[in-house]
Amino acid sequence: MTEPSEDRVKVFASVIAYAPVLVIRVGVAYLRIKRRVRKTAKSFERGMLSRGMSPEVARKLTISWEGDLRTRTLLNRLTGGTFPRGGSW
């Protein structure tokens, strides 16, 4: 039977080997979703403008709706609002 430290090394090595693949998959999925949100936001804004809403209000609503997929917003939701803001990285 192998020692526990050898098992840990194997697990760690497999995690390290798979991490780049996971990062790439998540990144591609995020970019696809972001593109769909942008397209839908444009359609959303055009629909409001075609029905007579003022451009300023339509733009504010569109920005608010589209902002829910910002990276900072997502990270704040995942971390419970503890993600640092501004230059405090």
C-alpha positions as CSV (number, residue, x, y, z in Angstrom):
1,M,0.0,0.0,0.0
2,T,1.2,3.5,-0.8
3,E,2.0,6.0,1.9
4,P,-0.5,8.8,2.5
5,S,2.1,11.4,1.4
6,E,2.4,9.7,-2.0
7,D,-1.4,9.7,-2.4
8,R,-1.5,13.4,-1.6
9,V,1.2,14.1,-4.2
10,K,-0.7,12.2,-6.9
11,V,-3.9,14.0,-6.1
12,F,-2.1,17.4,-6.1
13,A,-0.4,16.6,-9.4
14,S,-3.7,15.6,-11.0
15,V,-5.4,18.8,-9.8
16,I,-2.5,20.9,-11.1
17,A,-2.6,19.1,-14.4
18,Y,-6.4,19.7,-14.8
19,A,-6.5,23.3,-13.6
20,P,-5.5,25.0,-16.9
21,V,-8.2,23.0,-18.7
22,L,-10.8,24.0,-16.2
23,V,-9.7,27.7,-16.3
24,I,-10.0,27.7,-20.1
25,R,-13.4,26.0,-20.1
26,V,-14.8,28.4,-17.5
27,G,-13.3,31.4,-19.4
28,V,-14.8,30.4,-22.7
29,A,-18.2,29.8,-21.1
30,Y,-18.1,33.2,-19.4
31,L,-17.2,35.0,-22.7
32,R,-20.0,33.2,-24.5
33,I,-22.5,34.3,-21.8
34,K,-21.2,37.8,-21.8
35,R,-21.6,38.0,-25.6
36,R,-25.2,36.8,-25.4
37,V,-25.9,39.3,-22.7
38,R,-24.5,42.2,-24.8
39,K,-26.6,41.1,-27.8
40,T,-29.7,40.8,-25.7
41,A,-29.1,44.1,-24.0
42,K,-28.9,45.8,-27.4
43,S,-32.2,44.2,-28.4
44,F,-33.7,45.2,-25.0
45,E,-32.6,48.8,-25.5
46,R,-33.9,49.0,-29.1
47,G,-37.2,47.6,-27.9
48,M,-37.6,50.3,-25.3
49,L,-36.6,53.0,-27.7
50,S,-39.0,51.8,-30.4
51,R,-41.8,52.0,-27.8
52,G,-41.1,55.7,-27.0
53,M,-38.9,55.5,-23.9
54,S,-36.4,58.3,-23.6
55,P,-32.9,57.4,-24.7
56,E,-31.4,58.3,-21.3
57,V,-33.8,56.1,-19.3
58,A,-33.5,53.3,-21.8
59,R,-29.7,53.4,-21.5
60,K,-29.7,53.5,-17.7
61,L,-32.0,50.5,-17.6
62,T,-29.9,48.6,-20.1
63,I,-26.7,49.3,-18.2
64,S,-28.3,48.2,-14.9
65,W,-29.6,45.0,-16.5
66,E,-26.3,44.2,-18.3
67,G,-24.3,45.0,-15.1
68,D,-25.4,41.9,-13.4
69,L,-22.9,39.9,-15.3
70,R,-19.9,42.0,-14.5
71,T,-16.9,40.1,-13.1
72,R,-16.9,42.2,-9.9
73,T,-20.6,41.7,-9.3
74,L,-20.3,37.9,-9.8
75,L,-17.3,37.7,-7.4
76,N,-19.1,39.8,-4.8
77,R,-22.0,37.4,-5.0
78,L,-19.7,34.4,-4.7
79,T,-17.7,35.8,-1.8
80,G,-20.6,37.4,0.1
81,G,-19.5,40.9,-0.7
82,T,-16.0,40.6,0.6
83,F,-14.3,41.0,-2.8
84,P,-12.0,44.1,-2.5
85,R,-12.9,47.3,-4.3
86,G,-10.8,49.9,-6.0
87,G,-7.1,49.8,-5.6
88,S,-7.0,47.6,-2.5
89,W,-5.8,44.5,-4.5
